Amino acid sequence: MLELRSVGYTVHEGDTKLDILKDISLTIDDHKLVVFTGPNGGGKTTLAKIIMGLVNPTSGRIIWNGQDITGLGITERARLGISYGFQQPPRFKGLTVRDLLTLASGDEKMSKDRCCQYLTKVGLCANDYLDREVDVSLSGGEVKRIEIASILARNSQLMIFDEPEAGIDLWSFARLTETFEQIHRTGSATMIIISHQERIISLADEVIVVGDGSIRHRGSAADILPQILADTLGGCPVLTKGGADL
């Protein structure tokens, strides 16, 4: 179980103090699929990076399976079963796709068939990619899918995906949503997905709307998605509702 207790993040620009996140508290139960959504710049990615340890909160605590991990770094959190997929994944010249999947899985003898299974789940053919380097020769969408495959290979307890739909084609997006559905159905991991896509939002057990650094609303996809879809002309009722519905 993941708990965030009064988490805040503040930065200073000259004499100006900017509260990027403001006193966020939430609990995410095991094996749930939770979607963070909301306007750009609202704090979704910062919140996800704080959970992974990429950003240190200026206040509050993060509890993972009963352990306070607030002071732990990225490596320690990864060892505890937390993984993160970036909006713009890094590239690794000299490292092949097979190398990356093998490192992620921790199995030095991982078979080609297993590699193929992970790549197929994200819409890639193993024969075309296993021996290619994860470098600038790959498109942004290809690198994104390979990174997601590496997270699947790691088999983490908590998987965080930051806009996994960014930069990939519609066919691959369909394969990814099927993969998310399968992971959720088998109960093999807890997933946090940052997304604006209706199809991903509709998969969620809970949707958390983050805006202006705060949790503006939370509830089931059935409750929140119609309100988001209705927001075509003006302020979204989910975002303008006073206070957080906790």
MDAnalysis code that builds the backbone (N, CA, C; Angstrom):
import MDAnalysis as mda
import numpy as np

u = mda.Universe.empty(738, n_residues=246, atom_resindex=np.repeat(np.arange(246), 3), trajectory=True)
u.add_TopologyAttr("name", ["N", "CA", "C"] * 246)
u.add_TopologyAttr("resid", np.arange(1, 247))
u.add_TopologyAttr("resname", ["MET", "LEU", "GLU", "LEU", "ARG", "SER", "VAL", "GLY", "TYR", "THR", "VAL", "HIS", "GLU", "GLY", "ASP", "THR", "LYS", "LEU", "ASP", "ILE", "LEU", "LYS", "ASP", "ILE", "SER", "LEU", "THR", "ILE", "ASP", "ASP", "HIS", "LYS", "LEU", "VAL", "VAL", "PHE", "THR", "GLY", "PRO", "ASN", "GLY", "GLY", "GLY", "LYS", "THR", "THR", "LEU", "ALA", "LYS", "ILE", "ILE", "MET", "GLY", "LEU", "VAL", "ASN", "PRO", "THR", "SER", "GLY", "ARG", "ILE", "ILE", "TRP", "ASN", "GLY", "GLN", "ASP", "ILE", "THR", "GLY", "LEU", "GLY", "ILE", "THR", "GLU", "ARG", "ALA", "ARG", "LEU", "GLY", "ILE", "SER", "TYR", "GLY", "PHE", "GLN", "GLN", "PRO", "PRO", "ARG", "PHE", "LYS", "GLY", "LEU", "THR", "VAL", "ARG", "ASP", "LEU", "LEU", "THR", "LEU", "ALA", "SER", "GLY", "ASP", "GLU", "LYS", "MET", "SER", "LYS", "ASP", "ARG", "CYS", "CYS", "GLN", "TYR", "LEU", "THR", "LYS", "VAL", "GLY", "LEU", "CYS", "ALA", "ASN", "ASP", "TYR", "LEU", "ASP", "ARG", "GLU", "VAL", "ASP", "VAL", "SER", "LEU", "SER", "GLY", "GLY", "GLU", "VAL", "LYS", "ARG", "ILE", "GLU", "ILE", "ALA", "SER", "ILE", "LEU", "ALA", "ARG", "ASN", "SER", "GLN", "LEU", "MET", "ILE", "PHE", "ASP", "GLU", "PRO", "GLU", "ALA", "GLY", "ILE", "ASP", "LEU", "TRP", "SER", "PHE", "ALA", "ARG", "LEU", "THR", "GLU", "THR", "PHE", "GLU", "GLN", "ILE", "HIS", "ARG", "THR", "GLY", "SER", "ALA", "THR", "MET", "ILE", "ILE", "ILE", "SER", "HIS", "GLN", "GLU", "ARG", "ILE", "ILE", "SER", "LEU", "ALA", "ASP", "GLU", "VAL", "ILE", "VAL", "VAL", "GLY", "ASP", "GLY", "SER", "ILE", "ARG", "HIS", "ARG", "GLY", "SER", "ALA", "ALA", "ASP", "ILE", "LEU", "PRO", "GLN", "ILE", "LEU", "ALA", "ASP", "THR", "LEU", "GLY", "GLY", "CYS", "PRO", "VAL", "LEU", "THR", "LYS", "GLY", "GLY", "ALA", "ASP", "LEU"])
u.atoms.positions = np.array([
    [0.835, -1.193, 0.000],
    [0.000, 0.000, 0.000],
    [0.873, 1.247, 0.000],
    [0.466, 2.225, -0.768],
    [1.180, 3.495, -0.859],
    [0.401, 4.575, -0.124],
    [1.106, 5.319, 0.735],
    [0.479, 6.422, 1.450],
    [1.297, 7.697, 1.267],
    [0.632, 8.765, 0.926],
    [1.246, 10.090, 0.910],
    [0.594, 10.899, 2.028],
    [1.423, 11.430, 2.914],
    [0.904, 12.149, 4.071],
    [1.362, 13.606, 4.031],
    [0.435, 14.477, 3.701],
    [0.675, 15.937, 3.692],
    [1.903, 16.313, 2.877],
    [2.009, 15.750, 1.677],
    [3.176, 15.994, 0.827],
    [3.068, 17.360, 0.136],
    [4.148, 18.116, 0.235],
    [4.218, 19.404, -0.442],
    [5.550, 19.566, -1.146],
    [5.558, 20.406, -2.176],
    [6.801, 20.681, -2.895],
    [6.806, 22.150, -3.301],
    [7.807, 22.874, -2.828],
    [7.906, 24.314, -3.060],
    [9.251, 24.642, -3.688],
    [9.225, 25.529, -4.666],
    [10.470, 26.017, -5.273],
    [10.496, 27.537, -5.144],
    [11.699, 28.092, -5.233],
    [11.859, 29.541, -5.133],
    [12.492, 30.079, -6.406],
    [11.893, 31.099, -6.956],
    [12.433, 31.805, -8.108],
    [12.638, 33.261, -7.696],
    [13.902, 33.575, -7.369],
    [14.168, 34.907, -6.840],
    [13.501, 35.071, -5.500],
    [12.696, 36.105, -5.380],
    [11.965, 36.350, -4.137],
    [10.587, 35.703, -4.127],
    [10.275, 34.980, -5.179],
    [8.942, 34.390, -5.306],
    [8.960, 32.913, -4.899],
    [7.999, 32.549, -4.070],
    [7.841, 31.150, -3.662],
    [6.703, 30.535, -4.451],
    [6.982, 29.394, -5.092],
    [5.971, 28.708, -5.880],
    [5.640, 27.367, -5.234],
    [4.397, 27.180, -4.875],
    [3.948, 25.918, -4.301],
    [3.489, 25.005, -5.440],
    [4.346, 24.076, -5.826],
    [4.026, 23.170, -6.923],
    [3.033, 22.106, -6.470],
    [3.211, 21.590, -5.248],
    [2.270, 20.661, -4.628],
    [1.913, 21.176, -3.245],
    [0.643, 21.044, -2.863],
    [0.158, 21.644, -1.631],
    [-0.559, 20.605, -0.763],
    [0.126, 20.129, 0.257],
    [-0.500, 19.313, 1.297],
    [-1.339, 18.165, 0.731],
    [-0.696, 17.324, -0.072],
    [-1.412, 16.205, -0.700],
    [-1.339, 14.965, 0.185],
    [-2.499, 14.426, 0.490],
    [-2.601, 13.183, 1.251],
    [-3.500, 12.221, 0.484],
    [-3.025, 11.002, 0.308],
    [-3.845, 9.988, -0.358],
    [-3.293, 8.605, -0.049],
    [-4.135, 7.618, -0.224],
    [-3.764, 6.219, -0.039],
    [-4.158, 5.449, -1.282],
    [-3.236, 4.629, -1.773],
    [-3.516, 3.774, -2.931],
    [-3.319, 2.329, -2.489],
    [-4.392, 1.568, -2.519],
    [-4.342, 0.177, -2.083],
    [-3.626, -0.706, -3.104],
    [-3.155, -1.846, -2.630],
    [-2.457, -2.783, -3.500],
    [-3.338, -3.238, -4.659],
    [-2.689, -3.462, -5.804],
    [-3.300, -4.044, -6.999],
    [-4.362, -3.147, -7.634],
    [-4.369, -1.874, -7.284],
    [-5.305, -0.942, -7.891],
    [-4.664, -0.273, -9.114],
    [-5.505, 0.142, -10.042],
    [-5.064, 0.950, -11.177],
    [-5.636, 2.341, -10.960],
    [-4.739, 3.300, -10.746],
    [-5.139, 4.669, -10.450],
    [-4.606, 5.587, -11.547],
    [-5.451, 6.452, -12.042],
    [-5.037, 7.409, -13.066],
    [-4.989, 8.804, -12.472],
    [-3.841, 9.475, -12.645],
    [-3.728, 10.897, -12.339],
    [-4.027, 11.659, -13.627],
    [-4.961, 12.579, -13.570],
    [-5.267, 13.403, -14.727],
    [-5.483, 14.840, -14.270],
    [-5.704, 15.725, -15.225],
    [-5.860, 17.139, -14.894],
    [-5.087, 18.001, -15.877],
    [-5.168, 19.316, -15.724],
    [-4.546, 20.231, -16.680],
    [-3.026, 20.150, -16.664],
    [-2.424, 20.499, -17.785],
    [-0.967, 20.565, -17.849],
    [-0.457, 21.590, -16.844],
    [0.642, 21.231, -16.166],
    [1.205, 22.143, -15.173],
    [0.531, 22.066, -13.822],
    [-0.388, 21.120, -13.654],
    [-1.127, 21.024, -12.402],
    [-0.383, 20.322, -11.286],
    [0.702, 19.580, -11.625],
    [1.483, 18.908, -10.591],
    [1.508, 17.405, -10.675],
    [0.890, 16.826, -11.718],
    [0.785, 15.362, -11.820],
    [2.162, 14.694, -11.896],
    [2.996, 15.175, -12.811],
    [4.306, 14.555, -12.999],
    [5.192, 14.759, -11.777],
    [5.135, 15.946, -11.176],
    [5.922, 16.187, -9.963],
    [5.513, 15.218, -8.863],
    [4.225, 14.987, -8.728],
    [3.728, 14.055, -7.716],
    [4.255, 12.645, -7.981],
    [4.216, 12.220, -9.237],
    [4.716, 10.892, -9.583],
    [6.222, 10.783, -9.330],
    [6.958, 11.832, -9.658],
    [8.413, 11.806, -9.448],
    [8.762, 11.787, -7.962],
    [7.953, 12.412, -7.150],
    [8.174, 12.361, -5.699],
    [7.983, 10.937, -5.182],
    [7.000, 10.225, -5.720],
    [6.785, 8.836, -5.308],
    [7.990, 7.976, -5.684],
    [8.579, 8.243, -6.851],
    [9.724, 7.457, -7.323],
    [11.018, 7.887, -6.659],
    [11.078, 9.107, -6.129],
    [12.314, 9.602, -5.531],
    [13.142, 10.443, -6.463],
    [12.576, 10.798, -7.618],
    [13.268, 11.670, -8.565],
    [13.246, 13.121, -8.103],
    [12.266, 13.453, -7.273],
    [12.133, 14.780, -6.678],
    [11.918, 14.587, -5.187],
    [12.576, 15.392, -4.382],
    [12.417, 15.306, -2.933],
    [11.353, 16.294, -2.456],
    [10.355, 15.832, -1.720],
    [9.329, 16.755, -1.224],
    [9.912, 17.710, -0.192],
    [9.345, 18.893, -0.102],
    [9.787, 19.845, 0.912],
    [9.007, 19.678, 2.218],
    [7.950, 18.881, 2.167],
    [7.202, 18.566, 3.389],
    [6.450, 17.257, 3.186],
    [6.071, 16.636, 4.279],
    [5.276, 15.424, 4.220],
    [6.106, 14.156, 4.190],
    [5.402, 13.031, 4.150],
    [6.055, 11.720, 4.180],
    [5.440, 10.792, 3.137],
    [6.252, 9.822, 2.693],
    [5.810, 8.806, 1.745],
    [6.012, 7.450, 2.400],
    [4.947, 6.666, 2.490],
    [4.986, 5.368, 3.141],
    [4.661, 4.298, 2.103],
    [5.551, 3.310, 1.972],
    [5.346, 2.211, 1.022],
    [5.383, 0.893, 1.790],
    [4.272, 0.207, 1.774],
    [4.145, -1.065, 2.500],
    [4.576, -0.939, 3.963],
    [4.159, 0.152, 4.577],
    [4.430, 0.379, 5.992],
    [5.782, 0.976, 6.296],
    [6.636, 1.155, 5.289],
    [7.982, 1.705, 5.494],
    [8.046, 3.147, 5.019],
    [8.620, 4.004, 5.842],
    [8.812, 5.399, 5.447],
    [9.977, 5.462, 4.464],
    [9.679, 5.810, 3.214],
    [10.716, 5.849, 2.178],
    [11.053, 7.275, 1.760],
    [10.590, 8.252, 2.538],
    [10.778, 9.656, 2.172],
    [12.248, 9.987, 1.922],
    [13.128, 9.441, 2.738],
    [14.541, 9.767, 2.616],
    [15.329, 8.845, 1.704],
    [14.658, 7.873, 1.075],
    [15.367, 6.926, 0.223],
    [15.530, 7.462, -1.195],
    [16.613, 7.051, -1.847],
    [16.869, 7.457, -3.216],
    [16.184, 6.544, -4.218],
    [16.444, 6.812, -5.496],
    [15.807, 6.069, -6.578],
    [16.171, 4.588, -6.522],
    [17.450, 4.306, -6.335],
    [17.909, 2.910, -6.347],
    [17.263, 2.108, -5.233],
    [17.212, 2.693, -4.033],
    [16.604, 1.989, -2.894],
    [15.116, 1.734, -3.152],
    [14.449, 2.695, -3.733],
    [13.017, 2.511, -4.006],
    [12.801, 1.455, -5.086],
    [13.690, 1.441, -6.081],
    [13.586, 0.412, -7.120],
    [13.745, -0.978, -6.514],
    [14.664, -1.097, -5.568],
    [14.870, -2.396, -4.911],
    [13.659, -2.810, -4.088],
    [12.867, -1.825, -3.672],
    [11.654, -2.122, -2.912],
    [10.454, -2.400, -3.826],
    [10.695, -2.363, -5.151],
    [9.633, -2.763, -6.076],
    [8.892, -1.638, -6.752],
    [9.506, -0.451, -6.863],
    [8.872, 0.687, -7.521],
    [9.605, 0.982, -8.825],
    [8.844, 1.151, -9.916],
    [9.424, 1.465, -11.218],
    [8.729, 2.685, -11.818],
    [9.443, 3.353, -12.743],
    [8.926, 4.602, -13.311],
    [9.202, 4.653, -14.812],
    [8.180, 5.004, -15.574],
    [8.320, 5.214, -17.006],
    [8.191, 6.687, -17.339],
    [9.217, 7.256, -17.943],
    [9.264, 8.692, -18.215],
    [8.427, 9.087, -19.425],
    [8.022, 10.364, -19.457],
    [7.397, 10.916, -20.655],
    [8.360, 10.838, -21.827],
    [9.623, 11.194, -21.580],
    [10.663, 11.140, -22.601],
    [11.787, 10.235, -22.087],
    [11.730, 8.952, -22.407],
    [12.688, 7.996, -21.865],
    [14.126, 8.308, -22.296],
    [15.096, 7.974, -21.459],
    [16.507, 8.160, -21.817],
    [16.932, 7.150, -22.877],
    [18.009, 7.492, -23.573],
    [18.585, 6.592, -24.575],
    [19.950, 6.126, -24.084],
    [20.362, 4.957, -24.539],
    [21.605, 4.362, -24.050],
    [22.432, 3.851, -25.227],
    [23.344, 4.653, -25.705],
    [24.211, 4.232, -26.793],
    [25.092, 3.072, -26.332],
    [25.167, 2.015, -27.149],
    [25.976, 0.847, -26.807],
    [25.214, -0.228, -26.061],
    [23.961, 0.070, -25.649],
    [23.136, -0.898, -24.926],
    [22.015, -1.365, -25.843],
    [21.931, -2.660, -26.067],
    [20.884, -3.184, -26.939],
    [19.574, -3.340, -26.176],
    [18.513, -3.512, -26.938],
    [17.199, -3.725, -26.332],
    [17.214, -4.987, -25.475],
    [17.878, -6.022, -25.971],
    [17.960, -7.260, -25.184],
    [18.733, -7.030, -23.885],
    [19.828, -6.251, -23.959],
    [20.591, -5.923, -22.746],
    [19.693, -5.225, -21.727],
    [18.912, -4.262, -22.204],
    [18.057, -3.483, -21.307],
    [17.015, -4.364, -20.641],
    [16.379, -5.231, -21.416],
    [15.363, -6.123, -20.845],
    [15.983, -7.098, -19.851],
    [17.179, -7.586, -20.171],
    [17.861, -8.524, -19.274],
    [18.229, -7.852, -17.959],
    [18.759, -6.625, -18.036],
    [19.103, -5.880, -16.829],
    [17.856, -5.605, -15.991],
    [16.782, -5.230, -16.649],
    [15.547, -4.909, -15.930],
    [14.986, -6.129, -15.215],
    [15.065, -7.268, -15.868],
    [14.478, -8.483, -15.292],
    [15.323, -9.062, -14.165],
    [16.636, -8.768, -14.185],
    [17.531, -9.368, -13.203],
    [17.900, -10.800, -13.522],
    [17.497, -11.267, -14.703],
    [17.773, -12.642, -15.128],
    [18.780, -12.608, -16.269],
    [20.038, -12.904, -15.958],
    [21.089, -12.838, -16.964],
    [20.887, -13.847, -18.093],
    [20.101, -14.872, -17.843],
    [19.870, -15.912, -18.848],
    [18.468, -15.833, -19.445],
    [17.873, -14.651, -19.406],
    [16.519, -14.514, -19.931],
    [16.479, -14.911, -21.408],
    [15.539, -15.758, -21.745],
    [15.469, -16.308, -23.095],
    [14.938, -15.290, -24.097],
    [15.204, -15.572, -25.350],
    [14.674, -14.734, -26.425],
    [13.153, -14.756, -26.423],
    [12.575, -15.908, -26.103],
    [11.111, -16.018, -26.072],
    [10.512, -15.077, -25.036],
    [11.137, -14.981, -23.866],
    [10.622, -14.067, -22.840],
    [10.764, -12.615, -23.290],
    [11.898, -12.290, -23.885],
    [12.077, -10.944, -24.423],
    [10.981, -10.633, -25.440],
    [10.711, -11.608, -26.275],
    [9.685, -11.438, -27.300],
    [8.321, -11.179, -26.678],
    [8.024, -11.877, -25.589],
    [6.735, -11.696, -24.925],
    [6.558, -10.253, -24.444],
    [7.616, -9.701, -23.825],
    [7.525, -8.330, -23.315],
    [7.406, -7.324, -24.454],
    [8.156, -7.521, -25.519],
    [8.102, -6.595, -26.641],
    [6.768, -6.688, -27.378],
    [6.247, -7.901, -27.500],
    [4.954, -8.075, -28.161],
    [3.853, -7.329, -27.412],
    [3.945, -7.306, -26.095],
    [2.929, -6.623, -25.296],
    [2.878, -5.128, -25.574],
    [3.978, -4.565, -26.068],
    [3.995, -3.132, -26.373],
    [4.022, -2.884, -27.879],
    [3.722, -3.922, -28.648],
    [3.566, -3.748, -30.081],
    [4.838, -3.755, -30.886],
    [5.891, -4.432, -30.420],
    [7.155, -4.505, -31.153],
    [7.518, -5.959, -31.431],
    [8.160, -6.192, -32.569],
    [8.610, -7.525, -32.939],
    [10.027, -7.734, -32.446],
    [10.250, -8.786, -31.683],
    [11.560, -9.041, -31.087],
    [12.649, -9.159, -32.143],
    [12.358, -9.829, -33.246],
    [13.376, -10.022, -34.278],
    [13.872, -8.707, -34.857],
    [13.019, -7.690, -34.847],
    [13.396, -6.392, -35.409],
    [14.130, -5.502, -34.409],
    [14.023, -5.816, -33.111],
    [14.511, -4.866, -32.114],
    [15.539, -5.411, -31.125],
    [15.589, -6.687, -30.879],
    [16.427, -7.204, -29.797],
    [17.890, -6.784, -29.906],
    [18.429, -6.753, -31.120],
    [19.847, -6.452, -31.284],
    [20.110, -4.987, -31.634],
    [19.091, -4.168, -31.618],
    [19.281, -2.744, -31.896],
    [19.661, -2.007, -30.618],
    [20.470, -0.975, -30.769],
    [20.847, -0.183, -29.609],
    [19.732, 0.804, -29.282],
    [19.625, 1.109, -27.977],
    [18.599, 2.049, -27.517],
    [19.187, 3.452, -27.642],
    [19.339, 3.906, -28.891],
    [20.017, 5.171, -29.153],
    [19.168, 6.047, -30.065],
    [19.801, 7.022, -30.706],
    [19.059, 7.984, -31.516],
    [18.501, 7.385, -32.796],
    [18.883, 6.142, -33.132],
    [18.331, 5.504, -34.329],
    [16.872, 5.106, -34.135],
    [16.427, 5.066, -32.893],
    [15.037, 4.723, -32.594],
    [14.190, 5.985, -32.480],
    [12.960, 5.888, -32.917],
    [12.043, 7.015, -32.769],
    [11.629, 7.179, -31.318],
    [11.039, 8.328, -31.010],
    [10.564, 8.561, -29.647],
    [9.535, 7.538, -29.220],
    [8.639, 7.160, -30.139],
    [7.625, 6.170, -29.815],
    [8.214, 4.797, -29.565],
    [9.248, 4.437, -30.353],
    [9.898, 3.145, -30.152],
    [10.592, 3.082, -28.796],
    [11.303, 4.144, -28.440],
    [11.995, 4.176, -27.148],
    [10.984, 4.099, -26.009],
    [9.848, 4.782, -26.163],
    [8.810, 4.746, -25.122],
    [8.296, 3.321, -24.924],
    [8.041, 2.628, -26.010],
    [7.521, 1.260, -25.896],
    [8.564, 0.305, -25.300],
    [9.831, 0.497, -25.671],
    [10.897, -0.343, -25.122],
    [11.033, -0.104, -23.615],
    [10.924, 1.151, -23.199],
    [11.000, 1.441, -21.768],
    [9.861, 0.758, -21.018],
    [8.661, 0.809, -21.563],
    [7.520, 0.163, -20.916],
    [7.729, -1.342, -20.856],
    [8.300, -1.923, -21.910],
    [8.608, -3.354, -21.899],
    [9.603, -3.689, -20.797],
    [10.571, -2.805, -20.560],
    [11.560, -3.051, -19.503],
    [10.909, -2.989, -18.125],
    [9.916, -2.127, -17.945],
    [9.192, -2.062, -16.674],
    [8.405, -3.351, -16.456],
    [7.796, -3.852, -17.534],
    [7.072, -5.116, -17.434],
    [8.034, -6.254, -17.090],
    [9.240, -6.230, -17.677],
    [10.230, -7.276, -17.401],
    [10.691, -7.233, -15.952],
    [10.722, -6.049, -15.377],
    [11.161, -5.919, -13.984],
    [10.135, -6.481, -13.016],
    [8.872, -6.516, -13.454],
    [7.808, -7.118, -12.641],
    [7.705, -6.453, -11.268],
    [7.676, -5.128, -11.280],
    [7.630, -4.361, -10.042],
    [6.267, -4.450, -9.368],
    [6.261, -4.179, -8.064],
    [5.003, -4.150, -7.325],
    [4.216, -2.879, -7.607],
    [4.938, -1.769, -7.825],
    [4.302, -0.494, -8.154],
    [4.905, 0.011, -9.449],
    [4.064, 0.155, -10.470],
    [4.496, 0.641, -11.771],
    [3.887, 2.014, -12.010],
    [4.745, 3.004, -12.276],
    [4.296, 4.366, -12.539],
    [4.582, 4.681, -14.000],
    [3.563, 5.095, -14.737],
    [3.712, 5.415, -16.146],
    [3.289, 6.866, -16.381],
    [4.213, 7.683, -16.880],
    [3.920, 9.091, -17.140],
    [3.555, 9.272, -18.604],
    [2.256, 9.420, -18.868],
    [1.712, 9.592, -20.208],
    [2.274, 8.551, -21.183],
    [1.977, 7.276, -20.951],
    [2.522, 6.220, -21.811],
    [2.053, 6.321, -23.255],
    [0.972, 7.051, -23.497],
    [0.452, 7.173, -24.857],
    [1.219, 8.176, -25.712],
    [2.078, 8.972, -25.083],
    [2.767, 10.036, -25.808],
    [3.731, 9.469, -26.847],
    [3.583, 9.918, -28.084],
    [4.532, 9.578, -29.136],
    [4.386, 8.199, -29.743],
    [3.285, 7.500, -29.480],
    [3.120, 6.178, -30.083],
    [1.887, 6.174, -30.978],
    [1.882, 5.263, -31.944],
    [0.787, 5.192, -32.900],
    [-0.441, 4.533, -32.266],
    [-1.573, 4.641, -32.951],
    [-2.833, 4.162, -32.406],
    [-2.840, 2.654, -32.196],
    [-2.182, 1.901, -33.106],
    [-2.150, 0.442, -32.954],
    [-1.374, 0.057, -31.706],
    [-0.222, 0.689, -31.518],
    [0.581, 0.391, -30.329],
    [-0.142, 0.829, -29.064],
    [-0.859, 1.944, -29.154],
    [-1.628, 2.412, -28.005],
    [-2.683, 1.374, -27.609],
    [-3.321, 0.779, -28.605],
    [-4.319, -0.257, -28.323],
    [-3.675, -1.451, -27.630],
    [-2.462, -1.832, -28.074],
    [-1.761, -2.941, -27.440],
    [-1.400, -2.610, -25.993],
    [-0.997, -1.377, -25.756],
    [-0.635, -0.963, -24.393],
    [-1.833, -1.018, -23.462],
    [-2.960, -0.531, -23.928],
    [-4.147, -0.562, -23.065],
    [-4.538, -2.000, -22.754],
    [-4.374, -2.890, -23.721],
    [-4.648, -4.302, -23.468],
    [-3.693, -4.845, -22.398],
    [-2.428, -4.422, -22.471],
    [-1.442, -4.859, -21.485],
    [-1.793, -4.349, -20.098],
    [-2.170, -3.074, -20.001],
    [-2.575, -2.517, -18.711],
    [-3.780, -3.280, -18.153],
    [-4.725, -3.593, -19.023],
    [-5.896, -4.361, -18.593],
    [-5.484, -5.728, -18.054],
    [-4.549, -6.363, -18.753],
    [-4.112, -7.700, -18.336],
    [-3.401, -7.662, -16.986],
    [-2.500, -6.691, -16.800],
    [-1.795, -6.548, -15.523],
    [-2.799, -6.327, -14.400],
    [-3.757, -5.478, -14.663],
    [-4.758, -5.164, -13.648],
    [-5.630, -6.378, -13.341],
    [-5.997, -7.084, -14.378],
    [-6.876, -8.246, -14.206],
    [-6.202, -9.343, -13.392],
    [-4.900, -9.549, -13.608],
    [-4.183, -10.593, -12.880],
    [-3.789, -10.162, -11.473],
    [-3.894, -8.850, -11.185],
    [-3.554, -8.361, -9.850],
    [-2.086, -8.479, -9.526],
    [-1.227, -8.414, -10.547],
    [0.206, -8.622, -10.333],
    [0.939, -7.363, -9.886],
    [0.292, -6.195, -10.000],
    [0.968, -4.954, -9.622],
    [-0.044, -3.856, -9.359],
    [0.414, -2.861, -8.624],
    [-0.323, -1.604, -8.485],
    [0.182, -0.681, -9.584],
    [-0.723, 0.024, -10.246],
    [-0.324, 0.913, -11.329],
    [-0.833, 2.337, -11.090],
    [0.065, 3.287, -11.310],
    [-0.300, 4.699, -11.366],
    [0.014, 5.165, -12.780],
    [-0.989, 5.654, -13.485],
    [-0.801, 6.100, -14.858],
    [-1.226, 7.559, -14.966],
    [-0.314, 8.397, -15.434],
    [-0.671, 9.781, -15.743],
    [-1.181, 9.811, -17.177],
    [-2.390, 10.242, -17.373],
    [-2.958, 10.204, -18.720],
    [-4.124, 11.160, -18.859],
    [-4.339, 11.588, -20.129],
    [-5.531, 12.359, -20.473],
    [-6.441, 11.561, -21.398],
    [-6.054, 10.330, -21.695],
    [-6.770, 9.526, -22.673],
    [-7.990, 8.849, -22.062],
    [-9.120, 9.007, -22.735],
    [-10.368, 8.430, -22.238],
    [-10.258, 6.924, -22.043],
    [-9.595, 6.249, -22.976],
    [-9.540, 4.784, -22.899],
    [-8.763, 4.325, -21.672],
    [-7.686, 5.028, -21.320],
    [-6.921, 4.669, -20.128],
    [-7.683, 5.057, -18.869],
    [-8.268, 6.246, -18.870],
    [-9.041, 6.692, -17.711],
    [-10.170, 5.712, -17.401],
    [-10.785, 5.178, -18.452],
    [-11.918, 4.260, -18.247],
    [-11.510, 2.946, -17.595],
    [-10.206, 2.622, -17.614],
    [-9.721, 1.394, -16.988],
    [-9.547, 1.529, -15.474],
    [-9.504, 2.759, -14.985],
    [-9.068, 3.023, -13.615],
    [-10.086, 2.581, -12.569],
    [-9.558, 2.069, -11.453],
    [-10.384, 1.874, -10.268],
    [-10.723, 3.222, -9.652],
    [-9.756, 4.146, -9.749],
    [-9.963, 5.479, -9.204],
    [-9.232, 6.491, -10.069],
    [-9.878, 7.619, -10.285],
    [-9.285, 8.725, -11.024],
    [-9.043, 9.859, -10.036],
    [-7.807, 10.370, -10.024],
    [-7.445, 11.472, -9.153],
    [-7.119, 12.678, -10.027],
    [-7.906, 13.720, -9.888],
    [-7.710, 14.926, -10.686],
    [-6.815, 15.880, -9.901],
    [-5.667, 16.197, -10.483],
    [-4.691, 17.087, -9.857],
    [-4.685, 18.407, -10.622],
    [-4.902, 19.487, -9.910],
    [-4.897, 20.805, -10.526],
    [-4.399, 21.848, -9.554],
    [-3.555, 22.735, -10.035],
    [-3.011, 23.801, -9.200],
    [-2.326, 23.259, -7.950],
    [-1.674, 22.104, -8.108],
    [-0.899, 21.541, -7.009],
    [-1.685, 20.820, -5.947],
    [-2.984, 20.625, -6.159],
    [-3.831, 19.993, -5.149],
    [-4.671, 18.888, -5.773],
    [-5.174, 18.009, -4.926],
    [-6.161, 17.037, -5.390],
    [-7.504, 17.760, -5.437],
    [-8.003, 17.954, -6.657],
    [-9.245, 18.705, -6.814],
    [-10.472, 17.817, -6.726],
    [-10.288, 16.562, -7.104],
    [-11.411, 15.626, -7.050],
    [-10.866, 14.218, -7.193],
    [-11.563, 13.249, -6.663],
    [-11.199, 11.850, -6.867],
    [-12.456, 11.007, -6.797],
    [-12.452, 9.945, -7.568],
    [-13.615, 9.073, -7.607],
    [-13.454, 8.043, -8.697],
    [-14.514, 7.312, -8.963],
    [-14.466, 6.285, -9.996],
    [-14.436, 6.927, -11.376],
    [-13.967, 6.147, -12.351],
    [-13.964, 6.634, -13.730],
    [-15.383, 6.949, -14.183],
    [-16.338, 6.131, -13.736],
    [-17.734, 6.347, -14.132],
    [-18.256, 7.687, -13.640],
    [-17.754, 8.144, -12.481],
    [-18.202, 9.421, -11.928],
    [-17.493, 10.611, -12.573],
    [-16.194, 10.471, -12.797],
    [-15.401, 11.621, -13.208],
    [-15.282, 11.776, -14.716],
    [-15.190, 10.668, -15.450],
    [-14.978, 10.753, -16.890],
    [-16.060, 11.548, -17.616],
    [-17.346, 11.372, -17.314],
    [-18.359, 12.175, -18.007],
    [-18.181, 13.677, -17.794],
    [-17.727, 14.057, -16.601],
    [-17.512, 15.476, -16.326],
    [-16.336, 16.019, -17.136],
    [-15.288, 15.211, -17.264],
    [-14.134, 15.639, -18.054],
    [-14.518, 15.753, -19.523],
    [-15.263, 14.772, -20.037],
    [-15.661, 14.785, -21.437],
    [-16.617, 15.933, -21.748],
    [-17.366, 16.378, -20.739],
    [-18.304, 17.481, -20.933],
    [-17.611, 18.835, -20.973],
    [-16.343, 18.861, -20.615],
    [-15.590, 20.110, -20.556],
    [-15.102, 20.481, -21.960],
    [-15.962, 21.108, -22.735],
    [-15.607, 21.458, -24.110],
    [-15.555, 22.957, -24.353],
    [-16.209, 23.744, -23.491],
    [-16.304, 25.180, -23.741],
    [-15.687, 26.038, -22.652],
    [-15.693, 25.559, -21.420],
    [-15.218, 26.406, -20.331],
    [-14.564, 25.620, -19.232],
    [-14.676, 26.159, -18.012],
    [-14.043, 25.521, -16.867],
    [-14.621, 24.155, -16.592],
    [-13.760, 23.222, -16.326],
    [-14.195, 21.853, -16.024],
    [-14.803, 21.807, -14.627],
    [-16.011, 21.256, -14.487],
    [-16.641, 21.197, -13.161],
    [-15.831, 20.410, -12.158],
    [-15.048, 19.431, -12.629],
    [-14.218, 18.657, -11.718],
    [-13.135, 19.536, -11.114],
    [-12.555, 20.417, -11.947],
    [-11.433, 21.235, -11.502],
    [-11.874, 22.469, -10.732],
    [-13.077, 22.950, -11.003],
    [-13.518, 24.174, -10.356],
    [-14.297, 23.916, -9.073],
    [-14.611, 22.657, -8.797],
    [-15.327, 22.345, -7.557],
    [-14.450, 22.704, -6.376],
    [-14.985, 23.415, -5.449],
    [-14.199, 23.872, -4.314],
    [-13.710, 22.730, -3.448],
    [-12.384, 22.707, -3.198],
    [-11.802, 21.737, -2.286],
    [-11.660, 20.353, -2.904],
    [-11.010, 19.489, -2.176],
    [-10.806, 18.130, -2.627],
    [-11.883, 17.230, -2.047],
    [-12.361, 16.326, -2.881],
    [-13.366, 15.376, -2.441],
    [-12.647, 14.111, -2.022],
    [-12.285, 14.028, -0.743],
    [-11.419, 12.936, -0.275],
    [-12.245, 11.862, 0.416],
])
